[in-house]
Amino acid sequence: MKKIMLVGRTGAGKTSFCQAIYGEDLNYKKTQAVEIVNNAIDTPGEFVENRTLYRALIITAADADMIVLVQDCTDEQCMFAPGFAGMFGKPAIGMVSKTDLATDPSMIRIAEEKLELAGCERIFHISNKDKSGLADVKAYIGIAEGV
């Protein structure tokens, strides 16, 4: 099982993803500091929203095998510059989150394009709420079903 580090804006769905893949109830809570949830490193959104905190992301990534960039498809803003994932020197995948809230398929495609530009080698579409796409991500990162 790969140790992943989740990176994305505040409210993108990083903490909810951790709850969903490990079978916990979805309870929104603001991540105030780096949290380790089983084999996932959940980072605060401020780490990507404030460029002066990029160093904290890079240092935290030392413990990860894979970087997961999370882009909320309902969020028109993107915090990932082109090639952003390259600064970690590790494999990076992208997750388009909140797909259940997309009112138009183009919202998902636009979020996907943002993750492609950021340098993600593979992109998944997920909804933590209805659990769609989670099995594919779990299989890719090596989390056994039922966990």
N, C-alpha and C positions, 0 to 999 in steps of 0.2 A: 504494500500500500504506500502510495506516494504521500509525502507531507506537502500540503498545499498552503499557499499564502493568498488570501483574498484581498483584492485591492479595488476600491471604487468609492464613489462619492457617498456622503452621508445619505442614508435612505435608499441606497441602490439594491439592498437585499442580501448583503453579505452575512449578517448575523442570522437572518431568517433562513438562509441557505444552510448554514451549520445546523440549525434546529431541524430543518426538514430532512436533511440526509441522514441524521442520526435518530429520526423517529420521534423527536420531541414536539410538543405543542408549539405552535407559532405564537410567540409573545414578543411584541416589539419592545426593544430596549436599546437605548443609545449606547454604543460601544465607546467607552471613555478612554480605554487604554488597550494595548495589544492583549488579546486573549487567545489562549490555546484551547481549542475544543477538539478533543481526540487528536486526529492528525491534521487539523486545520488551524491555521494562524489567521485570526480575524483581526484586521487592522481598522483603526478608526478612520472614518471618511476624511477627517482633517489632514491626514497624512498625504493624501493625493490632492486635496483642495488648496493646500498651502505649499508652494514650491520649496520653502525653506525647510520643510519637513521631509523632503525626498530622501535625505540622508538616513532618517529613521526607517524608511521603507527599505532602503538598500541594506542596511545593517540587519533588519529583521529577516530579510530574504535569505540571509546566510543559512538559516535553519530549514529552509524550504527546498523541496525537490522540484516544485513546479509553481509558477505564478498563475493566478486566476484573476483576470480583469473582469469586473462586473459592471455592465452598462444597463441601466434601467431604460427600457424602450419607451417609457412615457416621459423621459427627461430629455429635453432638446439640447441641453448642455452636455459637453463631454470634457472630462479633465485629462484625457489621454492624448498627448501630442503624438504626431506621427513617429513611429519607432519607439515609443515609450517603453515597451516590454524589453527592448534590447539592453536597457541599463542594468538589468538584473543578471544577465549572462546565464539564464536558465530557460528551460522550455516554458512557454506561456500559452494558455488557452483563454478563450473569452466566453463569457456567459451573458446572453441577452436575457435580462430578468424581467419579471412582471408581464410576461407575454399574455397572460389572461386579461390584462387591462388594455391591451392594444385595441384601439377602435378602428384601425386600418392596418392592413398587412405592411404598408410602407413604413410604419413606425418600427417594426421589427427589422426590416431591411436596412433602414438608416442606422439603427443601433449596431447592426452587424458590420456595416461599412466602417463605423468608428473603431470597432475592435480590430478589423482587418488592418486599417491604417496604423493602429497602435502596435501591430506586429504579432498578433495572436495566430498560432499555427492551426488551431481548430476552434470552431465556435459552436456553442450549444445554445438552444433556446429553452428557457426554463420558466416554470411558475412554481414558486414555493408554496403557494396557496393550494393549487389543485394538483401539485406534485408532477406535472407534466415535464418531461425531459430529465428529471432527476436520476432515473435509472441509467440513462446513457452516460451522464457525468460520473456517476458512481462507478460504473463499469470501466470507464476510461482512466480514472485515477486509482482504481483498484480497491474500492470499498465493497466488500461482500454484501450481497442482498441480505436483508434481515438485520443489518447492522444500522 
